[in-house]
Amino acid sequence: MKIKFAYGIAATVLCIVIYVLLFLTASAPEKTIRLPFKKVRIGVLSKYGLRQLSMHIKNGRLFINGNTYALQDETIFIQIDKSTIAVSVLSVSSKKMKYTTNHLILESNASILVAWKEQQSRRFSGSLEVDIIHNKLNLINETDVESYISSTAHGELGSLVGKLKDEAHKQTLLRTIKVAIRSYLFHNQNRHKDENFHLCDLTHCMYFPGMLKKTEPGDFPVEVLLKDDNEILSAYFHSTCGSNLTGPDVYWKNHSSEKYYRQGKDSLFLGNEMLCEDSPHYRWEAVISKPKINEILGTKITGKVQLNVENGRVSSLIYFDENRIQQKISISSFLSKAGRNLGWNRIKSNDFTMEQNASFYIIRGKGLGHGVGMCQWGAMRQASMGKTYDEILEFYFPNARLVTGTY
């Protein structure tokens, strides 16, 4: 009887131990995460509305009409002819080949140089897929994720890296933004799913300048930011916060204000000195005529425009149209319309005031971008002060976990 009792206790204890171990295993934070793909597809050059272009390629292949052709040193001329793509291939031997197709792929072991009017060009690694959408050439670049991240890091940071004199500080800034870019990419991988690519090359996603001459994948570990539920964080970033950071819900209404984004001033350890105050976009002013604002909003405004402000930033605009009916437009929609109409650097952010007189709107603002996540000028300043990349990431993305990613 005692033996059975002891056996029962042992079995109960064993079950409890197994349950606890399973619970701890299930709830334990990930230390590494398997990333979903090694090749990324980027929609490129759509802003130019191209109908013709040329591509120069060395050591590659052309896939067209079910056939594969080896390319050594060729220039390919592509243009839309009615509803099809006319393709001419001119080799160094002056041999010319012509094709008509609806779809083609160019693949290179080195790079593909794409050129179009006004001496504009861009270089890509990997492959370029070409078809027609809305009577324009549609191009998709498929390349290695880490090469894409390296080019995007330099494209997004622009001249900021060069402002740092110490090489270690430059590497800190690059490593910081590469983690943010990688996290944003994998979180938003389905943003252009219906168009058969992951992200576009515009600031709608992230600015991708193609393959740059002096970029490198780098020796940094592959890392991403995770939330508590082990989902990869959408690590937003922008140029200049203007001393005011907010959650994503202020700019995008379908987002929640999560604990993973720093909110408030970017001056935690500087007192009243702001990290990004040296940015040329820290303060700005735009004077815009009333007809232009009417054109942006698609109506003749009656009365004054009211700004709805959340956490120090404009979240929406309220106005009365020409029929004196009250209308409301989200700040993301307003800035998108204003950017297409005026250019993208007139109304630079959603942190502004609006003063109206008889003929003009005087808009005085702070910063460049949506003010969510990492401020690039602030990150650059922190790097110059000797902050490490993980300290900078923790500053802008509190409560997120930095983990290693594997492909």
PyMOL commands that set and color helices and strands:
alter all, ss='L'
color gray80, all
select helices_A, chain A and resi 2-27+46-48+145-163+167-187+193-195+290-297+331-342+376-384+389-396
alter helices_A, ss='H'
color red, helices_A
select strands_A, chain A and resi 32-34+39-44+52-64+67-81+84-91+96-101+103-108+112-116+120-124+127-133+136-144+199-200+223-226+237-238+283-289+302-310+313-320+326-330+352-356+360-366+374-375+401-406
alter strands_A, ss='S'
color yellow, strands_A
deselect
rebuild
show_as cartoon
